């Protein structure tokens, strides 16, 4: 085993894109890990550093010498390598030549499948230092950089121009060239506080040297924790709390190397503007942390994180306050201008905004959503007129000055403008809730009106876009149909709401003018939704065969399907589950071969008790008749757990039936009656799911 030490790799650049900093650092770490592993160079861990002007890795306990490696290549079979008289064939000579040795230098290997020519070579390991430049270049080449830059007169390409490279193996500089820059043993500190070179004595000194002399915190996590702590402490001195949005915190961390928080204030008159506008301005435009009181009310103060320790902090504070003032003034102007007319007056402007060329304007879409909302209203127990009006107003804020300037506030501003126009409270709340859920794991709309709009709008989009043939393919989904489908399913399942997808799609399609949509739009959109449903339950750990067993019933009501899935998952934990699932497969096979269909739409013969011959079939017939009367009311009440628990008691009787009775009797009357008995039994299970689709092994889900 060769000695070990630390390896430092630092790439110094111009300011890296903030959003890309963490992904680049992670990819660089994993890329070098892969390179070292493939080269069989052992190490204990890799420490990652990332700041606006550098990506760096510190590899701990790395071997200074690559171990010797045995290279083994198998050539052609001996039978194919030599002729009958022992002369070598072209295959044997070609293999020896490719290995760079004479034919007689090759060994032979015997295996159960025959004897083969074999080449063995012990290759001495290279010094780690000799391999580092190539391994580093390869790791950098694999970084996720959509567009690489060139700089100067060289041909190297990277996300930003590279200014210095530091390669140290312990105390020794590793010679080499990375991205056109010769390696050195120095790093550079803060652009203003310490722009001079900092020589590094040993690779392990890297981080402490930058902290103590360079005014740089190179560790992204430690820098983020420092920002979070100092911002919270500064806010606490004012008796306030900072809004620490995680995305903003990461972005600020990626923008500074030596974070210093500064407290700023603005005119309290701006607090008359909706707080979301001020927060959006501070966070998105200025990268400031807004401050709130203990009750969560926005205050006329913020914290900016600067990238230096100023000799005159008051001047820095004044500069930040001066920058935010005109942005707030613009927001106040937009607010006053938008309020000069009620929200409804903006509807006419929607006629000039195209939703989709073949599907009309936003005004057309709002009208379709209003029709669908009327259909949904009784189920959601709201006034159809309220639902329709909410739909007609739902897009109006998109053409206001405020949302034009702050697109992320769509819905939020609609709620404020609707309230200012004294619209119904449910309508006001629906303006914002219609966009929920916006992403995976997001909260769902709580109000009935918001749920109505959220469902109606997404279903209209699905039907319209599917109907004109613009269906998602591969990773392309420009209209966000997958997200829309999951949103509908989550609302229907998790609320829950008693709505059928097939009915929703049919109603939505009927609203479009004749000839607009393709003939297969409803089944195609339904299959798309059901495929998303499979994914939804797969992510929740539900077994694939459980999902298929329930979907085979043909039910398209997500809330109903959810209840059935819960029941089947519970059933699979019962002792009788394995044998009953196997019996269902056997029953279904017998019925299929006899041309008997089972299901809600199937017309099937009923068994006649007087034709039962064997005691086992008499017993089973009596039990099926009693259970039929018992489980149908349970199924109507969607007590599917109760249905399957009741049917689980058939386990012993069903086993006895198949043990004693020959279903396919020579007597046609007896045979048909027994098949009718099995069909009636299968139909009882089908009240919940097609258990013939369930695998034999019991599962908890």
C-alpha positions as CSV (number, residue, x, y, z in Angstrom):
1,X,0.0,0.0,0.0
2,X,1.5,3.3,-1.0
3,X,1.6,6.4,1.3
4,X,-1.4,8.6,1.5
5,X,-1.9,12.4,1.7
6,X,-4.4,15.1,0.6
7,X,-5.0,16.2,-3.0
8,X,-6.2,19.8,-3.6
9,X,-7.8,20.7,-7.0
10,X,-9.0,24.4,-7.3
11,X,-10.3,26.0,-10.4
12,X,-10.4,29.8,-10.1
13,X,-12.9,31.5,-12.4
14,X,-14.8,34.7,-13.1
15,X,-18.1,34.8,-11.2
16,X,-20.0,31.6,-11.7
17,X,-23.8,31.6,-12.4
18,X,-25.4,31.5,-8.9
19,X,-28.1,29.0,-9.9
20,X,-25.5,26.6,-11.3
21,X,-22.9,26.8,-8.5
22,X,-24.3,23.9,-6.3
23,X,-25.0,21.5,-9.3
24,X,-21.5,22.2,-10.7
25,X,-19.9,21.5,-7.3
26,X,-21.8,18.3,-6.8
27,X,-21.1,17.1,-10.4
28,X,-17.4,17.9,-10.1
29,X,-17.2,15.9,-6.8
30,X,-19.0,12.9,-8.3
31,X,-17.0,13.1,-11.5
32,X,-13.7,13.1,-9.8
33,X,-14.9,10.3,-7.5
34,X,-15.7,8.2,-10.5
35,X,-12.3,8.9,-12.2
36,X,-10.4,8.0,-9.1
37,X,-12.4,4.8,-8.6
38,X,-12.0,3.8,-12.2
39,X,-8.2,4.4,-11.9
40,X,-8.2,2.2,-8.7
41,X,-6.7,5.1,-6.6
42,X,-8.0,4.7,-3.1
43,X,-9.0,7.6,-0.9
44,X,-11.2,8.1,2.2
45,X,-13.4,11.1,1.3
46,X,-13.8,14.1,-1.0
47,X,-14.5,17.6,0.5
48,X,-16.2,20.0,-1.8
49,X,-15.8,23.8,-1.9
50,X,-17.7,26.3,-4.0
51,X,-17.9,30.1,-4.0
52,X,-18.6,32.6,-6.8
53,X,-15.0,32.5,-8.0
54,X,-13.9,29.0,-7.4
55,X,-14.7,25.3,-7.5
56,X,-12.4,23.2,-5.4
57,X,-12.0,19.6,-4.1
58,X,-9.9,18.3,-1.3
59,X,-9.4,14.5,-1.5
60,X,-8.5,13.0,1.9
61,X,-6.1,10.1,2.4
62,X,-5.5,9.6,-1.3
63,X,-2.8,7.1,-2.4
64,X,0.2,8.7,-3.9
65,X,0.8,5.7,-6.2
66,X,-1.7,3.8,-8.4
67,X,-1.5,0.1,-7.5
68,X,0.0,-2.4,-10.0
69,X,-2.8,-3.9,-12.1
70,X,-3.1,-7.2,-13.9
71,X,-4.5,-6.9,-17.3
72,X,-6.3,-10.0,-18.6
73,X,-7.7,-10.4,-22.1
74,X,-9.4,-13.5,-23.4
75,X,-8.8,-14.3,-27.1
76,X,-10.3,-16.8,-29.5
77,X,-11.1,-20.4,-28.6
78,X,-8.2,-22.7,-29.1
79,X,-10.3,-24.7,-31.6
80,X,-10.6,-21.5,-33.7
81,X,-7.1,-20.4,-33.1
82,X,-5.3,-23.4,-34.7
83,X,-6.0,-25.6,-37.7
84,X,-6.2,-29.4,-37.5
85,X,-2.4,-29.6,-38.2
86,X,-1.6,-27.1,-35.4
87,X,-1.0,-24.0,-37.6
88,X,-2.1,-20.7,-36.1
89,X,-5.1,-19.1,-37.8
90,X,-5.6,-15.4,-38.6
91,X,-7.7,-15.1,-35.4
92,X,-4.8,-16.2,-33.2
93,X,-2.2,-14.1,-35.0
94,X,-4.4,-11.1,-34.9
95,X,-5.1,-11.4,-31.2
96,X,-1.4,-11.8,-30.4
97,X,-0.6,-8.8,-32.5
98,X,-3.2,-6.7,-30.7
99,X,-1.7,-7.6,-27.4
100,X,1.8,-6.7,-28.7
101,X,3.3,-10.1,-28.0
102,X,4.4,-13.2,-29.9
103,X,1.9,-16.1,-30.2
104,X,3.9,-18.3,-28.0
105,X,3.7,-15.7,-25.2
106,X,0.0,-16.3,-24.8
107,X,-1.4,-18.5,-22.1
108,X,-4.4,-20.9,-22.2
109,X,-7.4,-21.0,-20.0
110,X,-9.7,-24.0,-19.6
111,X,-13.4,-23.5,-18.9
112,X,-16.4,-25.8,-18.9
113,X,-17.1,-24.3,-22.4
114,X,-13.7,-25.1,-23.8
115,X,-10.1,-23.8,-23.9
116,X,-9.3,-20.2,-24.8
117,X,-6.2,-18.2,-25.6
118,X,-5.3,-15.8,-22.8
119,X,-3.1,-12.7,-22.4
120,X,-1.9,-11.6,-19.0
121,X,0.2,-8.6,-18.2
122,X,1.1,-6.9,-14.9
123,X,1.1,-3.2,-15.5
124,X,2.9,-1.1,-12.8
125,X,0.8,1.7,-11.3
126,X,1.5,5.3,-12.2
127,X,2.2,8.0,-9.7
128,X,-1.0,9.7,-8.7
129,X,0.5,13.1,-9.5
130,X,1.0,12.0,-13.1
131,X,-2.7,11.0,-13.4
132,X,-4.3,14.0,-11.7
133,X,-4.4,16.5,-14.6
134,X,-6.1,14.0,-17.0
135,X,-8.6,12.8,-14.3
136,X,-9.4,16.4,-13.5
137,X,-9.9,17.4,-17.1
138,X,-12.2,14.4,-17.6
139,X,-14.3,15.3,-14.5
140,X,-14.6,18.9,-15.7
141,X,-15.6,17.8,-19.2
142,X,-18.6,15.9,-17.7
143,X,-20.0,18.9,-15.8
144,X,-23.6,19.9,-16.7
145,X,-22.9,23.1,-18.6
146,X,-25.5,23.8,-21.4
147,X,-23.3,26.5,-23.0
148,X,-19.5,26.6,-22.6
149,X,-17.5,29.8,-23.1
150,X,-14.2,30.4,-24.8
151,X,-11.9,33.3,-23.8
152,X,-8.7,34.8,-25.0
153,X,-7.0,33.1,-27.9
154,X,-7.1,29.6,-26.5
155,X,-9.4,26.7,-27.4
156,X,-10.4,25.7,-23.8
157,X,-14.1,26.0,-23.0
158,X,-15.8,26.3,-19.6
159,X,-18.8,27.8,-17.9
160,X,-16.8,31.0,-17.2
161,X,-13.2,32.0,-18.1
162,X,-10.6,30.3,-15.9
163,X,-7.9,32.5,-14.2
164,X,-5.9,30.1,-12.1
165,X,-5.6,26.5,-11.3
166,X,-4.1,25.1,-8.1
167,X,-3.0,21.4,-7.9
168,X,-1.3,20.2,-4.8
169,X,-0.6,16.6,-3.7
170,X,0.4,17.1,-0.1
171,X,3.1,19.7,-0.1
172,X,4.1,19.1,-3.8
173,X,2.7,21.0,-6.7
174,X,1.2,18.7,-9.4
175,X,2.5,19.9,-12.8
176,X,-0.1,20.0,-15.6
177,X,-2.4,22.2,-17.6
178,X,-6.2,22.4,-16.9
179,X,-8.5,24.2,-19.4
180,X,-5.5,25.9,-20.9
181,X,-4.1,27.2,-17.6
182,X,-0.9,25.9,-16.0
183,X,-1.2,24.6,-12.5
184,X,0.3,26.4,-9.6
185,X,0.4,26.2,-5.8
186,X,-1.3,29.5,-5.0
187,X,-4.9,30.5,-4.5
188,X,-6.5,34.0,-4.5
189,X,-8.6,35.6,-1.8
190,X,-11.4,38.1,-1.8
191,X,-11.4,40.3,-4.9
192,X,-11.2,43.5,-2.8
193,X,-10.0,42.4,0.7
194,X,-7.1,40.2,-0.5
195,X,-6.7,40.1,-4.3
196,X,-3.0,39.0,-3.9
197,X,-1.9,35.4,-4.3
198,X,-1.9,33.2,-1.3
199,X,0.8,30.4,-1.4
200,X,-0.4,27.1,0.0
201,X,2.1,25.1,2.0
202,X,0.1,21.9,2.2
203,X,-3.2,20.9,0.5
204,X,-4.9,20.5,3.9
205,X,-4.3,24.1,4.7
206,X,-6.5,25.4,1.8
207,X,-9.8,26.2,3.6
208,X,-8.2,27.6,6.8
209,X,-5.9,29.8,4.8
210,X,-8.7,31.3,2.8
211,X,-10.7,32.0,6.0
212,X,-7.9,33.4,8.0
213,X,-6.2,35.5,5.4
214,X,-8.2,35.6,2.2
215,X,-11.6,36.8,3.5
216,X,-13.2,33.9,1.8
217,X,-15.4,31.2,3.3
218,X,-14.9,28.5,0.6
219,X,-17.4,25.9,2.0
220,X,-20.9,26.5,0.6
221,X,-22.7,24.9,3.5
222,X,-20.7,26.8,6.2
223,X,-21.2,30.1,4.3
224,X,-25.0,29.5,4.1
225,X,-25.1,28.7,7.8
226,X,-23.2,31.9,8.5
227,X,-25.6,34.0,6.4
228,X,-28.6,32.4,8.1
229,X,-27.2,32.9,11.6
230,X,-26.0,36.5,11.1
231,X,-29.2,37.6,9.4
232,X,-31.4,36.1,12.1
233,X,-29.2,37.8,14.8
234,X,-29.3,41.2,13.1
235,X,-33.1,40.9,12.7
236,X,-33.4,40.0,16.4
237,X,-31.7,43.2,17.5
238,X,-34.7,45.0,16.1
239,X,-37.2,42.6,17.7
240,X,-38.0,41.3,14.2
241,X,-37.8,38.0,12.2
242,X,-36.3,37.6,8.8
243,X,-38.1,35.7,6.0
244,X,-35.5,33.1,5.1
245,X,-36.7,31.7,1.8
246,X,-34.5,28.6,1.1
247,X,-34.1,29.4,-2.6
248,X,-33.1,32.9,-1.8
249,X,-30.7,31.8,0.9
250,X,-29.0,29.5,-1.6
251,X,-28.8,32.2,-4.2
252,X,-27.3,34.7,-1.8
253,X,-24.8,32.1,-0.7
254,X,-23.8,31.6,-4.3
255,X,-23.3,35.4,-4.8
256,X,-20.9,36.2,-1.9
257,X,-17.6,34.9,-0.6
258,X,-17.5,36.9,2.7
259,X,-21.1,37.6,3.8
260,X,-21.8,40.7,5.9
261,X,-25.4,41.6,6.6
262,X,-26.6,45.2,6.5
263,X,-30.0,46.4,8.0
264,X,-32.0,48.8,5.7
265,X,-35.3,50.6,5.9
266,X,-37.9,52.0,3.5
267,X,-40.8,54.4,3.8
268,X,-43.7,52.9,5.8
269,X,-46.2,54.3,3.3
270,X,-45.2,51.5,0.9
271,X,-46.8,49.0,3.4
272,X,-50.1,50.0,1.9
273,X,-49.2,47.9,-1.1
274,X,-50.0,44.2,-0.8
275,X,-47.1,42.6,1.1
276,X,-46.5,39.9,-1.5
277,X,-45.5,42.7,-4.0
278,X,-42.9,44.1,-1.6
279,X,-41.6,40.7,-0.7
280,X,-41.3,39.7,-4.4
281,X,-39.5,43.0,-5.1
282,X,-37.0,42.5,-2.3
283,X,-36.4,38.8,-2.8
284,X,-36.4,38.4,-6.6
285,X,-35.1,41.8,-7.7
286,X,-32.7,42.8,-4.9
287,X,-31.9,39.5,-3.1
288,X,-32.9,41.1,0.2
289,X,-34.4,39.3,3.2
290,X,-37.7,40.9,4.2
291,X,-38.4,41.5,8.0
292,X,-41.6,40.7,9.9
293,X,-42.9,41.3,13.4
294,X,-43.8,38.5,15.8
295,X,-47.3,38.3,14.2
296,X,-45.9,37.8,10.7
297,X,-46.7,41.4,9.5
298,X,-44.2,42.8,7.0
299,X,-42.2,45.7,8.4
300,X,-40.5,48.6,6.6
301,X,-37.1,47.0,6.9
302,X,-34.9,44.5,5.2
303,X,-31.5,42.9,5.4
304,X,-29.1,42.9,2.5
305,X,-26.0,40.6,2.5
306,X,-23.0,42.4,1.1
307,X,-19.8,40.7,0.0
308,X,-17.3,42.8,2.0
309,X,-16.6,44.4,5.3
310,X,-17.1,48.1,4.5
311,X,-15.2,50.9,6.3
312,X,-18.4,52.9,6.0
313,X,-21.4,50.6,6.5
314,X,-23.8,53.5,6.6
315,X,-23.0,54.4,3.0
316,X,-23.6,50.8,2.0
317,X,-26.9,50.8,3.8
318,X,-27.9,54.1,2.1
319,X,-27.0,52.7,-1.3
320,X,-29.3,49.6,-0.8
321,X,-32.1,51.8,0.5
322,X,-31.7,54.1,-2.5
323,X,-31.9,51.2,-5.0
324,X,-35.1,49.7,-3.5
325,X,-37.0,53.1,-3.4
326,X,-37.8,53.4,-7.2
327,X,-38.8,49.8,-7.4
328,X,-41.3,50.3,-4.6
329,X,-42.5,53.5,-6.2
330,X,-43.2,51.7,-9.5
331,X,-45.1,49.0,-7.6
332,X,-47.2,51.6,-5.9
333,X,-48.0,53.2,-9.2
334,X,-49.0,49.9,-10.7
335,X,-51.3,49.2,-7.7
336,X,-53.0,52.6,-8.0
337,X,-53.4,52.3,-11.8
338,X,-54.9,48.8,-11.6
339,X,-57.4,49.8,-8.9
340,X,-58.9,52.6,-11.1
341,X,-61.2,50.0,-12.6
342,X,-62.8,46.8,-11.2
343,X,-61.3,43.4,-12.0
344,X,-64.2,42.5,-14.3
345,X,-63.3,45.4,-16.7
346,X,-60.1,43.6,-17.7
347,X,-62.1,40.7,-19.3
348,X,-62.3,42.5,-22.7
349,X,-58.4,42.6,-22.8
350,X,-58.3,38.8,-22.5
351,X,-59.9,38.6,-26.0
352,X,-56.6,39.9,-27.4
353,X,-54.4,37.4,-25.6
354,X,-54.0,34.1,-27.4
355,X,-54.1,30.9,-25.2
356,X,-53.4,28.7,-28.2
357,X,-53.8,29.5,-31.8
358,X,-56.4,26.7,-32.5
359,X,-58.0,26.9,-29.0
360,X,-58.7,30.6,-29.0
361,X,-58.0,33.4,-26.6
362,X,-57.8,33.6,-22.8
363,X,-61.3,34.9,-23.0
364,X,-62.4,31.8,-24.9
365,X,-60.7,29.6,-22.3
366,X,-62.3,31.4,-19.4
367,X,-65.7,30.9,-21.0
368,X,-65.1,27.2,-21.4
369,X,-63.9,26.9,-17.8
370,X,-67.0,28.7,-16.7
371,X,-69.2,26.2,-18.4
372,X,-67.3,23.3,-16.8
373,X,-67.4,25.0,-13.4
374,X,-71.2,25.2,-13.6
375,X,-71.2,21.4,-14.2
376,X,-68.9,20.8,-11.2
377,X,-70.6,23.2,-8.8
378,X,-73.4,20.8,-7.4
379,X,-70.8,18.2,-6.5
380,X,-68.7,20.7,-4.7
381,X,-71.8,22.2,-3.1
382,X,-71.4,25.8,-4.3
383,X,-73.7,28.1,-6.3
384,X,-73.2,27.5,-10.1
385,X,-73.3,31.2,-10.7
386,X,-70.5,31.9,-8.2
387,X,-68.4,29.2,-9.8
388,X,-69.0,30.5,-13.3
389,X,-68.3,34.1,-12.3
390,X,-65.0,33.0,-10.6
391,X,-64.0,31.3,-13.8
392,X,-64.8,34.4,-15.9
393,X,-62.7,36.5,-13.6
394,X,-59.9,34.0,-13.1
395,X,-57.6,35.3,-15.8
396,X,-58.3,39.0,-15.6
397,X,-55.3,39.8,-13.4
398,X,-53.0,38.5,-16.1
399,X,-53.5,41.7,-18.1
400,X,-53.0,44.1,-15.1
401,X,-49.9,46.3,-14.9
402,X,-48.8,44.6,-11.7
403,X,-48.9,41.1,-13.0
404,X,-47.2,42.2,-16.2
405,X,-44.3,43.5,-14.1
406,X,-44.5,40.6,-11.5
407,X,-45.7,37.5,-13.4
408,X,-45.2,35.3,-10.3
409,X,-48.0,37.2,-8.6
410,X,-50.7,36.0,-10.9
411,X,-53.6,34.8,-8.7
412,X,-52.3,36.7,-5.7
413,X,-53.1,40.0,-7.3
414,X,-56.3,38.6,-8.6
415,X,-57.4,37.9,-5.0
416,X,-56.6,41.5,-4.0
417,X,-58.3,43.1,-7.0
418,X,-61.4,40.9,-6.5
419,X,-61.6,41.9,-2.9
420,X,-61.2,45.6,-3.8
421,X,-64.1,45.1,-6.2
422,X,-66.1,43.5,-3.4
423,X,-66.6,40.2,-5.1
424,X,-67.8,37.2,-3.2
425,X,-65.3,35.9,-0.6
426,X,-65.1,32.5,-2.2
427,X,-64.3,34.1,-5.6
428,X,-61.6,36.2,-4.0
429,X,-59.9,33.1,-2.5
430,X,-60.4,31.1,-5.7
431,X,-58.3,33.7,-7.7
432,X,-55.2,32.4,-5.9
433,X,-56.2,28.8,-5.1
434,X,-56.9,28.0,-8.8
435,X,-53.2,27.6,-9.4
436,X,-52.7,25.0,-6.6
437,X,-51.0,22.6,-6.5
438,X,-48.2,24.4,-8.4
439,X,-45.6,21.6,-7.9
440,X,-45.1,18.2,-6.4
441,X,-45.9,18.2,-2.7
442,X,-47.6,21.7,-2.9
443,X,-50.7,22.4,-0.8
444,X,-54.1,21.9,-2.4
445,X,-56.9,24.4,-2.7
446,X,-59.1,24.4,0.4
447,X,-62.1,26.4,-0.8
448,X,-64.9,24.8,-2.9
449,X,-64.6,27.6,-5.5
450,X,-60.8,27.3,-5.7
451,X,-61.1,23.5,-6.2
452,X,-63.7,24.0,-8.9
453,X,-61.5,26.4,-10.9
454,X,-58.4,24.2,-10.3
455,X,-60.1,21.2,-11.7
456,X,-62.0,22.9,-14.5
457,X,-59.0,24.8,-15.9
458,X,-56.7,21.8,-15.9
459,X,-59.3,19.5,-17.5
460,X,-60.1,22.1,-20.2
461,X,-56.3,22.3,-21.0
462,X,-55.9,18.6,-21.1
463,X,-58.9,18.1,-23.4
464,X,-58.0,21.0,-25.7
465,X,-54.4,20.3,-26.1
466,X,-55.0,16.5,-26.5
467,X,-57.8,17.3,-28.9
468,X,-55.6,19.2,-31.4
469,X,-52.8,16.6,-31.3
470,X,-50.2,18.4,-29.2
471,X,-49.7,15.5,-26.7
472,X,-46.6,15.2,-24.5
473,X,-43.8,13.1,-26.1
474,X,-40.7,12.1,-24.2
475,X,-39.5,15.0,-22.1
476,X,-41.4,17.6,-24.1
477,X,-44.5,18.9,-22.4
478,X,-44.8,22.6,-23.2
479,X,-48.3,22.9,-21.9
480,X,-47.5,21.2,-18.6
481,X,-50.1,18.4,-19.1
482,X,-48.4,16.0,-16.8
483,X,-48.4,18.5,-14.0
484,X,-52.0,19.4,-14.8
485,X,-53.0,15.7,-14.7
486,X,-51.3,15.1,-11.3
487,X,-52.9,18.3,-10.0
488,X,-56.4,17.1,-10.9
489,X,-55.8,13.6,-9.5
490,X,-54.4,14.9,-6.2
491,X,-57.4,17.2,-5.7
492,X,-59.9,14.5,-6.4
493,X,-58.1,11.9,-4.3
494,X,-56.8,13.9,-1.3
495,X,-59.8,16.2,-0.8
496,X,-61.6,13.8,-1.7
497,X,-64.2,14.6,-4.3
498,X,-66.8,12.3,-5.9
499,X,-66.1,13.1,-9.6
500,X,-65.6,10.8,-12.5
501,X,-62.8,11.4,-15.0
502,X,-64.7,10.0,-17.9
503,X,-67.6,12.3,-17.2
504,X,-65.3,15.3,-16.7
505,X,-63.6,14.8,-20.0
506,X,-66.9,14.2,-21.9
507,X,-68.4,17.4,-20.5
508,X,-65.2,19.4,-21.3
509,X,-65.0,18.1,-24.8
510,X,-68.7,18.9,-25.5
511,X,-68.1,22.6,-24.7
512,X,-65.7,23.0,-27.7
513,X,-67.2,23.8,-31.1
514,X,-67.9,20.8,-33.3
515,X,-64.9,19.8,-35.4
516,X,-62.3,21.4,-33.1
517,X,-61.1,18.3,-31.3
518,X,-60.1,14.9,-32.6
519,X,-62.5,12.0,-32.3
520,X,-60.3,10.1,-29.9
521,X,-59.7,12.9,-27.4
522,X,-61.7,11.5,-24.5
523,X,-60.2,8.0,-24.4
524,X,-56.7,9.3,-25.1
525,X,-56.9,11.9,-22.3
526,X,-58.4,9.3,-20.0
527,X,-55.6,6.9,-20.6
528,X,-53.1,9.7,-20.0
529,X,-54.7,10.5,-16.6
530,X,-54.8,6.8,-15.6
531,X,-51.1,6.5,-16.5
532,X,-50.4,9.4,-14.2
533,X,-52.5,7.7,-11.6
534,X,-50.3,4.7,-11.8
535,X,-47.3,6.9,-11.2
536,X,-48.9,8.7,-8.4
537,X,-49.6,5.5,-6.5
538,X,-46.2,4.0,-7.4
539,X,-44.5,7.0,-5.7
540,X,-46.6,6.2,-2.6
541,X,-45.3,2.7,-2.5
542,X,-48.4,0.9,-3.8
543,X,-47.6,-2.4,-5.6
544,X,-48.0,-2.3,-9.3
545,X,-50.2,-5.4,-9.4
546,X,-52.5,-3.9,-6.7
547,X,-53.0,-0.8,-8.9
548,X,-53.7,-2.9,-12.0
549,X,-56.2,-5.1,-10.0
550,X,-58.2,-2.0,-9.1
551,X,-57.9,-0.3,-12.5
552,X,-59.2,-3.5,-14.2
553,X,-62.6,-2.8,-12.7
554,X,-63.0,0.0,-15.2
555,X,-63.8,2.5,-12.5
556,X,-62.6,6.0,-13.4
557,X,-63.5,7.9,-10.2
558,X,-60.2,8.6,-8.5
559,X,-61.7,8.9,-5.0
560,X,-63.4,5.6,-5.5
561,X,-60.3,4.0,-6.8
562,X,-58.3,5.2,-3.8
563,X,-60.8,3.5,-1.5
564,X,-60.5,0.3,-3.4
565,X,-56.7,0.5,-3.4
566,X,-56.8,0.9,0.4
567,X,-59.0,-2.2,0.7
568,X,-56.9,-4.4,-1.6
569,X,-53.7,-3.3,0.3
570,X,-55.3,-4.3,3.6
571,X,-56.7,-7.6,2.1
572,X,-53.2,-8.6,1.0
573,X,-52.2,-8.7,4.6
574,X,-54.8,-11.3,5.5
575,X,-53.9,-15.0,5.8
576,X,-56.4,-16.0,3.2
577,X,-55.1,-13.5,0.6
578,X,-52.7,-15.9,-1.2
579,X,-55.2,-18.7,-1.7
580,X,-58.0,-16.4,-2.7
581,X,-55.9,-14.6,-5.2
582,X,-54.9,-17.9,-6.7
583,X,-58.5,-19.1,-6.8
584,X,-59.5,-15.9,-8.6
585,X,-56.9,-16.6,-11.3
586,X,-58.3,-20.1,-11.6
587,X,-61.9,-18.9,-11.8
588,X,-61.1,-16.2,-14.3
589,X,-59.2,-18.7,-16.6
590,X,-62.2,-21.2,-16.5
591,X,-64.7,-18.4,-17.3
592,X,-62.5,-17.0,-20.1
593,X,-62.1,-20.4,-21.7
594,X,-65.9,-20.8,-21.5
595,X,-66.6,-17.4,-23.1
596,X,-68.2,-16.0,-19.9
597,X,-67.6,-12.4,-19.1
598,X,-67.7,-10.9,-15.6
599,X,-68.2,-7.3,-14.8
600,X,-70.8,-4.6,-14.3
601,X,-71.6,-4.5,-18.1
602,X,-71.6,-8.3,-18.5
603,X,-74.8,-10.3,-18.6
604,X,-74.1,-13.5,-16.9
605,X,-76.3,-16.5,-15.9
606,X,-77.3,-17.0,-12.3
607,X,-76.6,-20.3,-10.6
608,X,-79.7,-22.6,-9.7
609,X,-79.5,-24.2,-6.3
610,X,-81.5,-27.2,-7.4
611,X,-78.8,-28.2,-9.8
612,X,-76.1,-28.4,-7.2
613,X,-75.0,-32.0,-6.8
614,X,-71.9,-32.2,-4.6
615,X,-72.1,-31.0,-0.9
616,X,-69.1,-28.7,-1.5
617,X,-70.8,-26.8,-4.2
618,X,-74.0,-26.7,-2.2
619,X,-72.1,-25.2,0.7
620,X,-70.3,-22.7,-1.6
621,X,-73.6,-21.8,-3.4
622,X,-75.3,-21.0,0.0
623,X,-72.3,-18.9,1.1
624,X,-72.2,-16.9,-2.1
625,X,-75.9,-16.2,-2.0
626,X,-75.7,-15.0,1.6
627,X,-72.6,-12.9,1.0
628,X,-74.1,-11.3,-2.1
629,X,-76.9,-9.9,0.0
630,X,-74.3,-8.7,2.6
631,X,-71.6,-7.2,0.4
632,X,-73.6,-5.3,-2.2
633,X,-74.8,-2.7,0.4
634,X,-71.2,-2.4,1.6
635,X,-70.0,-1.8,-1.9
636,X,-72.7,0.8,-2.5
637,X,-71.4,2.6,0.6
638,X,-67.8,2.2,-0.7
639,X,-66.9,0.1,2.4
640,X,-64.5,-1.9,0.3
641,X,-62.5,-3.1,3.2
642,X,-65.7,-4.6,4.6
643,X,-66.5,-6.3,1.3
644,X,-63.1,-8.0,1.1
645,X,-63.1,-9.0,4.8
646,X,-66.5,-10.6,4.3
647,X,-65.3,-12.4,1.1
648,X,-62.1,-13.6,2.9
649,X,-64.2,-16.0,4.9
650,X,-64.8,-18.0,1.7
651,X,-61.3,-19.3,1.7
652,X,-62.0,-22.7,3.2
653,X,-65.2,-23.3,1.2
654,X,-63.6,-22.3,-2.1
655,X,-60.6,-24.7,-1.4
656,X,-63.1,-27.5,-0.6
657,X,-65.0,-26.8,-3.8
658,X,-62.0,-27.1,-6.1
659,X,-60.8,-30.1,-4.2
660,X,-64.1,-32.1,-4.5
661,X,-65.8,-30.7,-7.6
662,X,-65.0,-31.1,-11.3
663,X,-66.2,-27.8,-12.8
664,X,-66.1,-28.9,-16.4
665,X,-68.5,-31.8,-15.9
666,X,-69.6,-33.9,-18.9
667,X,-73.2,-32.9,-18.2
668,X,-73.6,-29.6,-19.9
669,X,-76.4,-28.4,-17.5
670,X,-74.2,-29.2,-14.4
671,X,-71.2,-27.6,-16.0
672,X,-73.0,-24.4,-17.0
673,X,-74.5,-24.1,-13.5
674,X,-71.1,-24.5,-11.8
675,X,-69.6,-21.9,-14.2
676,X,-72.5,-19.6,-13.3
677,X,-71.7,-20.1,-9.6
678,X,-68.0,-19.1,-10.2
679,X,-69.1,-16.1,-12.3
680,X,-71.4,-14.9,-9.5
681,X,-68.5,-15.3,-7.0
682,X,-66.0,-13.5,-9.3
683,X,-68.5,-10.6,-9.7
684,X,-68.6,-10.2,-5.9
685,X,-64.8,-9.8,-5.8
686,X,-65.0,-7.5,-8.8
687,X,-67.1,-5.1,-6.7
688,X,-63.7,-4.1,-5.4
689,X,-61.0,-5.3,-7.7
690,X,-59.9,-8.0,-10.2
691,X,-57.9,-10.1,-7.7
692,X,-56.9,-12.4,-10.6
693,X,-54.3,-9.7,-11.4
694,X,-52.7,-9.9,-7.9
695,X,-49.5,-11.9,-7.6
696,X,-49.5,-14.9,-5.2
697,X,-47.0,-13.4,-2.7
698,X,-48.8,-11.3,0.0
699,X,-47.7,-7.7,0.3
700,X,-48.5,-4.9,2.7
701,X,-49.4,-2.6,-0.2
